[in-house]
Structure formats: C-alpha cells, structure tokens
Amino acid sequence: MGSKSNRSRRYTEEFKRDAVALVRSSGKTVTEVAREIGVSAEGLRNWVKQDTIDRGQGVPGELTSTEREELRWLRRQNREQAETIEVLRKAAVFFAKESDR
C-alpha cells in the first residue's frame, strides 16, 4: 500500500490561486508543477479547469465557482425546508388525532 492517507487535504483558496498562476506562467505541465508543490496532478488539473470556467472561458453550461456555491446553498435550504415540512405534517396529523378524542 502507498504512503498516502485516505483523508483528502484542504488547501486555501490563495494556495489554489497561486498554484494555478504557476501553471499558467511557468510553461511547465500541470504534472510537473503538481510534483514541485506537493499536490496531486488531478487536483491541480481540476483547479486549473475551474479557474478557466470562472474566467468565462469554459464550455457553455459549466458552473462557475459562484454558481456551484449557490447551488450547494439552495440544495441545503431545500433539504432543510423539506425536513421542516415533514415535521409540520406529522404535527398536523398528531393534533388532528388529538382533537378527535
């Protein structure tokens, strides 16, 4: 087995921006830069791709970072509202049964 841990690392946005800038300015491949700064090549490749999308240069239909964050927020809100509705539904059923007694 390799020496890598199963937990993924979290990098700051500043670190990611600097890494992407290094790829764009150095003339080196993503793999070379990734090896130099100690991140996975696939992770760095994803950061470069997302930066391209955020700059408006991606394929039409791909979500920018802002849009992805908004989608996460909306999904969380939707989940919370669905849970609230379920609690209220159960309470309505309970109180309807109580009033029949």
Contacts in CASP RR format, 6 or more apart in sequence:
PFRMAT RR
TARGET T0000
AUTHOR 0000-0000-0000
METHOD contacts of the structure
MODEL  1
MGSKSNRSRRYTEEFKRDAVALVRSSGKTVTEVAREIGVSAEGLRNWVKQ
DTIDRGQGVPGELTSTEREELRWLRRQNREQAETIEVLRKAAVFFAKESD
R
9 39 0 8 1.000
11 19 0 8 1.000
11 39 0 8 1.000
16 47 0 8 1.000
17 51 0 8 1.000
19 33 0 8 1.000
19 37 0 8 1.000
19 39 0 8 1.000
19 44 0 8 1.000
19 47 0 8 1.000
20 44 0 8 1.000
20 47 0 8 1.000
20 48 0 8 1.000
20 51 0 8 1.000
22 28 0 8 1.000
22 33 0 8 1.000
22 37 0 8 1.000
23 30 0 8 1.000
23 33 0 8 1.000
23 44 0 8 1.000
23 48 0 8 1.000
24 48 0 8 1.000
26 33 0 8 1.000
28 36 0 8 1.000
30 41 0 8 1.000
30 44 0 8 1.000
30 45 0 8 1.000
30 48 0 8 1.000
31 41 0 8 1.000
33 44 0 8 1.000
34 40 0 8 1.000
34 41 0 8 1.000
34 43 0 8 1.000
34 44 0 8 1.000
34 45 0 8 1.000
35 41 0 8 1.000
37 44 0 8 1.000
50 65 0 8 1.000
52 58 0 8 1.000
53 59 0 8 1.000
53 62 0 8 1.000
53 63 0 8 1.000
53 64 0 8 1.000
53 65 0 8 1.000
54 64 0 8 1.000
54 65 0 8 1.000
54 66 0 8 1.000
56 64 0 8 1.000
63 71 0 8 1.000
END
